[in-house]
């Protein structure tokens, strides 16, 4: 189990760090998918991005 992160005297939960990491990965994937025009193959792109974010977050939690 991960311990809390100490940022200048403020304790940050590891989940917040995982959520920020997942957001960074999602932004990179969004830029890549926009360049490849993947959104035209998805019926509801915001819902697909939300699902992708949850999957990335779950993978970060499980493997790190």
C-alpha positions in Angstrom: 0.0 0.0 0.0 1.3 3.4 -1.0 1.9 6.1 1.7 0.6 9.6 1.4 2.6 12.1 -0.6 4.0 15.2 1.3 3.8 18.3 -0.8 5.0 21.2 1.3 3.4 20.0 4.4 0.2 19.0 2.7 -0.6 15.3 2.7 -2.0 14.1 -0.7 -3.7 10.8 -1.1 -2.1 8.4 -3.5 -5.4 8.2 -5.4 -5.0 11.9 -6.3 -1.6 11.2 -7.8 -3.1 8.3 -9.7 -6.0 10.5 -10.9 -3.5 13.2 -12.1 -1.4 10.6 -13.9 -4.4 9.1 -15.6 -5.5 12.6 -16.7 -2.0 13.3 -18.1 -2.1 10.0 -20.1 -5.7 10.8 -21.3 -4.6 14.2 -22.6 -1.8 12.6 -24.6 -4.2 10.0 -25.9 -6.8 12.7 -26.8 -4.3 14.5 -28.9 -3.2 11.3 -30.6 -6.8 10.3 -31.3 -7.7 13.8 -32.6 -4.8 13.5 -35.1 -6.0 10.1 -36.2 -9.7 11.2 -36.2 -10.8 8.2 -34.1 -13.9 10.1 -32.8 -15.8 9.5 -36.0 -15.9 5.8 -35.2 -17.5 6.3 -31.8 -21.2 7.2 -31.2 -20.6 9.3 -28.1 -17.0 10.5 -27.8 -17.3 12.1 -24.4 -18.6 8.9 -23.0 -15.8 6.9 -24.6 -13.2 9.3 -23.1 -14.8 8.9 -19.7 -14.6 5.2 -20.0 -11.1 5.3 -21.2 -10.1 7.5 -18.2 -11.6 5.0 -15.8 -9.8 2.2 -17.5 -6.4 4.1 -17.3 -7.0 5.0 -13.7 -7.8 1.4 -12.8 -4.6 0.1 -14.6 -2.5 2.7 -12.7 -3.9 1.6 -9.4 -3.5 -2.1 -10.1 0.1 -2.0 -11.5 1.7 0.9 -9.5 
